[in-house]
Amino acid sequence: MAGYTREFLIDAYLWRFTKIPSIGIEQLLDLERIANKTYDTYGKDKFRDYASLDAEYIRNYKASLKR
């Protein structure tokens, strides 16, 4: 597994929610708080599992950053 930072993984997780037109900034901030707490509680590997951040999803996220 590549050495992704905490910030990268949490940003990748939140990316899926930014595509939902009806989601507000407060909801995104709540999701970010939950993601940070989950990462702190379970660590990087379990966070990736729980957040469904598999290799394909990470590739798609990284490709979106290049656009």
KAZIVEN-V736733 format. One record per backbone hydrogen bond with DSSP energy under -0.5 kcal/mol. NH is the residue of the N-H (numbers start at 1). CO is the residue of the C=O. If there is no record, write none. Layout:
# KAZIVEN-V736733
{{NH CO} {NH CO}}
This chain:
# KAZIVEN-V736733
{{4 2} {9 5} {10 6} {11 7} {12 8} {13 9} {14 10} {15 11} {16 12} {16 13} {17 14} {18 14} {18 15} {19 15} {20 17} {21 19} {23 20} {28 24} {29 25} {30 26} {31 27} {32 28} {33 29} {34 30} {35 31} {36 32} {37 33} {38 34} {39 35} {40 36} {41 37} {42 38} {43 39} {46 42} {47 43} {48 44} {49 45} {50 46} {51 47} {52 49} {53 48} {54 52} {58 54} {59 55} {60 56} {61 57} {62 58} {63 59} {64 60} {65 61} {66 62} {66 63} {67 63} {67 64}}
